[in-house]
Amino acid sequence: MPRSLLLRRVRELPQGDRPRERLRALGGAALTTSELLAVVLGTGGGGQSVLDCAQGVLAHCEGSLGRLAATPPAALTRVAGVGTARALAVHAALELGRRMAGEARGAGVPLRTPREVAAVFQPRLQDAPVEEFHVAILDAQHRLERDVLVTRGLLDASLVHPREVFREAIAERAAAVILVHNHPSGDPSPSAEDRVVTAQLVAAGRLLDIPVHDHVIVGRGRYVSFAEAGWL
């Protein structure tokens, strides 16, 4: 098909069939995933219509939004018509979705079991492309007061320092904390470094009289709890 026809394809659709118009008239729930991606991408490029670009992005990730969230922006630029700006726009939209999922069960939620911890953190962390180390600050009723992101990147004892972990907990007069981080590989099995970091932070919590109730590692659809396994 000639390039001019590809680029005009969305404009030539009936007004009521264009993704933006459908979104305005019917709301996001009425659109297909490729149509929603087309709205995020905005325009096509490289001889592709915006719908073609959106379908190419989905095909690149085998139709999985989870895989899309875990795909670095640079890898998305390999899809025809998707440049750096469009790839970043897609990742920004997915990050907003993750944060909204976190807010759905955010401050004030009781975190008494590893399953409850996973329910709060897994939607945001299981598809994150790098490791994130969080501290859940709890009140006396085991309710989540704040979620503090301590570091992003490889988990290392030199990066996850007790000072950074407990600074906010002290300021909030926390009754206890729960440590949470993800494994981008999808396998939540703890590494040797995970165990070292946990032991250091548990010891620091004892000195500060802020107990570490658990360390939950989130994987794709699974989690591991140090407390549940008897490792604390």
Backbone torsions as a table, in degrees:
resi	resn	phi	psi	omega
1	MET	NA	134.1	-179.9
2	PRO	-57.7	148.7	-177.1
3	ARG	-58.9	-39.5	-178.0
4	SER	-60.4	-34.9	179.2
5	LEU	-72.4	-37.8	177.8
6	LEU	-61.7	-45.9	-176.6
7	LEU	-69.0	-25.2	-178.4
8	ARG	-92.2	-3.2	-168.5
9	ARG	-56.8	-48.2	-177.6
10	VAL	-67.8	-40.5	180.0
11	ARG	-63.9	-28.3	-177.5
12	GLU	-87.9	-6.4	174.4
13	LEU	-66.7	150.2	171.8
14	PRO	-53.6	144.0	-174.8
15	GLN	-48.9	-42.6	-176.4
16	GLY	-73.5	-9.1	-179.3
17	ASP	-102.3	-5.1	179.8
18	ARG	-75.0	138.9	-175.7
19	PRO	-53.4	-45.7	-178.7
20	ARG	-65.0	-40.9	-179.8
21	GLU	-67.1	-39.0	177.9
22	ARG	-65.5	-39.2	177.6
23	LEU	-62.7	-44.2	-179.6
24	ARG	-64.0	-41.4	-173.8
25	ALA	-83.2	-35.6	-169.0
26	LEU	-116.2	-16.1	-176.2
27	GLY	89.6	162.0	-173.6
28	GLY	-62.4	-30.5	-176.6
29	ALA	-63.9	-22.0	-177.7
30	ALA	-83.5	-12.1	-175.8
31	LEU	-93.4	150.0	172.6
32	THR	-74.1	166.1	178.7
33	THR	-60.9	-40.3	179.7
34	SER	-66.4	-35.0	177.4
35	GLU	-67.5	-40.7	177.2
36	LEU	-62.8	-42.5	176.9
37	LEU	-62.9	-37.3	178.5
38	ALA	-61.5	-39.5	177.5
39	VAL	-63.8	-41.2	179.0
40	VAL	-65.0	-43.8	-178.8
41	LEU	-67.3	-34.4	175.0
42	GLY	87.5	-59.8	-178.9
43	THR	-139.1	162.4	174.6
44	GLY	-84.7	-172.2	180.0
45	GLY	-179.0	165.0	178.3
46	GLY	59.9	32.6	-179.7
47	GLY	82.2	6.8	-178.0
48	GLN	-111.4	141.9	170.1
49	SER	-72.2	164.7	-179.2
50	VAL	-64.6	-33.2	176.3
51	LEU	-67.8	-37.9	176.0
52	ASP	-62.9	-42.4	179.1
53	CYS	-61.2	-45.1	-179.6
54	ALA	-61.6	-43.5	179.1
55	GLN	-66.8	-33.6	176.9
56	GLY	-66.3	-39.1	177.4
57	VAL	-62.9	-45.6	179.5
58	LEU	-63.9	-41.2	178.9
59	ALA	-63.2	-38.3	179.4
60	HIS	-59.7	-32.0	-178.0
61	CYS	-106.1	19.7	177.5
62	GLU	54.8	33.1	176.5
63	GLY	76.1	5.9	-175.4
64	SER	-101.6	121.0	175.3
65	LEU	-67.8	-30.3	175.8
66	GLY	-62.0	-45.4	177.7
67	ARG	-66.0	-36.6	178.5
68	LEU	-61.9	-43.3	179.6
69	ALA	-63.0	-30.2	-178.5
70	ALA	-89.5	-2.9	-179.2
71	THR	-87.9	123.3	179.5
72	PRO	-59.8	146.2	178.7
73	PRO	-52.9	-37.5	-179.4
74	ALA	-60.8	-34.4	179.4
75	ALA	-70.7	-31.5	179.1
76	LEU	-67.9	-25.5	-179.6
77	THR	-69.1	-7.9	175.2
78	ARG	-76.9	-15.4	177.2
79	VAL	-76.0	132.6	-177.8
80	ALA	-55.1	128.9	176.3
81	GLY	87.0	-1.9	-178.3
82	VAL	-108.5	110.5	176.1
83	GLY	-95.7	-174.1	-176.6
84	THR	-60.9	-44.1	-177.8
85	ALA	-62.0	-42.1	-179.8
86	ARG	-69.4	-39.3	178.5
87	ALA	-62.9	-40.4	178.4
88	LEU	-67.5	-36.1	178.1
89	ALA	-62.8	-40.5	178.2
90	VAL	-62.3	-45.2	-179.0
91	HIS	-67.1	-36.0	177.3
92	ALA	-63.5	-41.4	179.1
93	ALA	-63.9	-41.7	179.7
94	LEU	-67.3	-36.8	178.3
95	GLU	-65.4	-39.1	175.7
96	LEU	-60.7	-40.5	177.8
97	GLY	-62.9	-40.9	178.1
98	ARG	-62.3	-42.9	-178.4
99	ARG	-67.4	-36.3	177.2
100	MET	-64.5	-40.6	177.7
101	ALA	-61.4	-36.3	177.4
102	GLY	-67.9	-38.9	179.4
103	GLU	-66.3	-29.1	-178.0
104	ALA	-59.1	-31.4	173.5
105	ARG	-132.2	74.6	-173.8
106	GLY	-109.2	-131.9	-175.1
107	ALA	-56.6	140.4	178.9
108	GLY	91.8	-7.3	-179.2
109	VAL	-79.7	131.1	176.0
110	PRO	-66.6	135.3	176.7
111	LEU	-122.7	78.5	-176.2
112	ARG	-100.5	-16.8	-177.9
113	THR	-133.0	156.8	176.1
114	PRO	-57.7	-34.3	179.6
115	ARG	-63.2	-39.2	178.2
116	GLU	-67.9	-37.3	176.7
117	VAL	-63.6	-46.6	-179.9
118	ALA	-62.0	-37.9	-179.4
119	ALA	-61.5	-32.9	179.2
120	VAL	-79.2	-44.1	-169.2
121	PHE	-95.8	-27.6	-173.9
122	GLN	-61.0	-42.3	-179.6
123	PRO	-57.3	-31.5	-178.6
124	ARG	-88.4	-32.3	-167.8
125	LEU	-102.2	-22.8	-170.6
126	GLN	-66.0	-24.6	179.5
127	ASP	-111.8	10.1	178.2
128	ALA	-64.2	138.1	-174.7
129	PRO	-74.5	-17.5	177.9
130	VAL	-132.0	164.9	178.8
131	GLU	-70.7	138.1	173.5
132	GLU	-124.6	133.0	179.2
133	PHE	-109.3	119.4	-177.0
134	HIS	-116.8	153.1	171.2
135	VAL	-120.7	120.6	175.2
136	ALA	-90.5	115.4	-179.7
137	ILE	-90.3	124.6	-174.5
138	LEU	-110.8	149.3	172.6
139	ASP	-91.8	-173.2	-175.3
140	ALA	-66.2	-19.9	177.8
141	GLN	-96.9	16.4	179.5
142	HIS	64.6	23.7	177.1
143	ARG	-89.9	145.4	-179.9
144	LEU	-71.7	117.4	176.2
145	GLU	-91.1	-45.2	179.7
146	ARG	-150.0	149.9	172.5
147	ASP	-110.5	115.0	-176.3
148	VAL	-108.8	120.5	173.8
149	LEU	-82.3	116.9	-176.7
150	VAL	-88.9	-45.4	-178.1
151	THR	-157.2	154.1	173.0
152	ARG	-122.4	138.6	-178.5
153	GLY	122.2	-166.5	-178.2
154	LEU	-64.3	135.7	179.1
155	LEU	-73.8	124.9	-177.3
156	ASP	-145.4	139.2	-177.6
157	ALA	-59.0	-30.6	-179.7
158	SER	-73.3	-22.4	-179.7
159	LEU	-90.8	-39.4	-179.8
160	VAL	-91.5	77.5	-176.3
161	HIS	-86.6	140.7	178.7
162	PRO	-52.2	-33.4	179.6
163	ARG	-59.4	-43.6	-179.1
164	GLU	-72.6	-36.3	-177.0
165	VAL	-69.2	-42.1	-171.8
166	PHE	-97.8	-6.3	-178.6
167	ARG	-55.7	-52.1	-178.4
168	GLU	-70.7	-33.6	179.3
169	ALA	-63.1	-40.0	177.5
170	ILE	-66.5	-44.5	-179.1
171	ALA	-61.9	-34.7	-178.5
172	GLU	-88.8	-0.4	-176.8
173	ARG	54.2	49.1	-176.3
174	ALA	-63.3	143.5	173.7
175	ALA	-80.3	-29.2	-179.5
176	ALA	-168.6	169.8	175.7
177	VAL	-134.8	157.7	170.3
178	ILE	-125.3	131.9	178.1
179	LEU	-90.2	138.5	-179.6
180	VAL	-140.7	131.6	168.1
181	HIS	-149.2	167.9	-175.3
182	ASN	-114.1	159.4	170.6
183	HIS	-115.5	109.6	-178.9
184	PRO	-58.2	-22.0	177.5
185	SER	-65.0	-19.4	-176.5
186	GLY	94.4	-15.4	179.9
187	ASP	-95.4	113.5	-176.2
188	PRO	-82.6	5.9	-179.2
189	SER	-58.3	131.1	-176.8
190	PRO	-70.0	141.5	175.2
191	SER	-88.9	173.1	176.3
192	ALA	-61.4	-38.9	179.0
193	GLU	-65.1	-38.3	176.1
194	ASP	-57.3	-43.0	-177.9
195	ARG	-68.1	-39.4	178.6
196	VAL	-63.4	-48.7	179.9
197	VAL	-59.0	-44.7	-178.4
198	THR	-61.7	-45.8	-179.1
199	ALA	-61.2	-41.3	179.7
200	GLN	-63.8	-42.8	-176.2
201	LEU	-74.2	-34.7	175.8
202	VAL	-63.4	-43.2	178.7
203	ALA	-63.4	-41.8	178.5
204	ALA	-64.5	-39.4	179.0
205	GLY	-62.9	-36.9	178.0
206	ARG	-63.7	-42.5	179.6
207	LEU	-63.8	-36.1	-177.1
208	LEU	-89.3	-2.9	-176.0
209	ASP	60.0	36.1	172.5
210	ILE	-124.6	93.2	-173.8
211	PRO	-66.2	144.7	171.9
212	VAL	-92.1	108.1	-175.9
213	HIS	-75.8	-27.5	-177.3
214	ASP	-168.8	162.3	166.9
215	HIS	-129.6	113.7	-177.4
216	VAL	-108.2	123.5	176.7
217	ILE	-102.5	126.7	-175.7
218	VAL	-100.0	130.6	171.9
219	GLY	-119.3	-167.6	-179.1
220	ARG	-81.6	102.0	179.9
221	GLY	78.2	2.9	-179.4
222	ARG	-140.3	164.8	174.1
223	TYR	-150.0	161.2	173.9
224	VAL	-127.1	132.9	179.3
225	SER	-111.6	123.7	177.6
226	PHE	-64.1	-39.3	-180.0
227	ALA	-65.1	-44.7	-179.3
228	GLU	-63.3	-34.5	-179.4
229	ALA	-84.0	-5.8	179.7
230	GLY	78.0	28.2	-176.1
231	TRP	-98.9	-1.8	179.5
232	LEU	-90.4	NA	NA
